[in-house]
Amino acid sequence: MKRILSALKEKWPEYILEIIVLVIGIFIAFELNNYGENQKRKKVEIEILKGCRAELKTDLKDINLNINDFKKSLFALETFIDLLENDGQYHDSLAALFNYTLLPIHFVHSTSAFETLKSKGLDIISNPDIRTKLVKVYDSQYDFFLQAESEELDEVHYGLRHIFPGRFESGLNFPKSNFDGELIPLDFEALKSDIEFLYFIKTQRNRTQSYLNYFYANLKEDVETMISDLDTELKRLE
């Protein structure tokens, strides 16, 4: 026992140094492991954010395309109403314009990058503000908009099934890849006193106006803002 105590007295600085070196080694190994995991996590985060940004940019192109088509539709509706209410005269060139009165337009979009994010866990996004904004766009704005789109499409198909038959030669006359075509009235003069048709077309005009000014305007603003925020965040991360 005395021999052990004597050895400890003589070598305790050496033992303490070994303990310190061991602790430092464990700490460094732990930090290196954390660093490696953080780098992997950061790489995944960047890939997901880039995926969201790329998809949102594609979505924005479709939004702008749809807005342009709805503006054509609104112009066609307003022109049609003006002709009917002011005893305008029909001529064959109007058939191409009337073809835009009811358009079955769909918002073509992708949420695969966001679904990947949800599968990996939202907390992989280190910036809580970006995380909140992504959820707002994808789980709130997109769902809200798509509900409005469904209601809009229901009205379009109602018109094609119940309002246009007996008043026009045919609907959905789109021989090309776009909405160019013709909508030819069977009796243009009769439409001027057709209360049901006038109500429907005026309501469709009002619905299209609000659809553009509220639903599409808000959707576009949120997507553009999200893209800008992602640009800033990716610059920070990279």
Protein Blocks (a to p, Z undefined) as FASTA:
>chain_A
ZZmmmmmmmmmmmmmmmmmmmmmmmmmmmmmmmmmmmmmmmmmmmmmmmmmmmmmmmmmm
mmmmmmmmmmmmmmmmmmmmmmmmnopacdfklmmmmmmmpccddddddfklmmmmmmno
pklpmblklmmmmmmmmmmmmmmmmmmmmmmmmmmmmmmmmmmgopambghiafbfblbd
cdddfblmlmmmmmklmmmmmmmmmmmmmmmmmmmmmmmmmmmmmmmmmmmmmmmmZZ
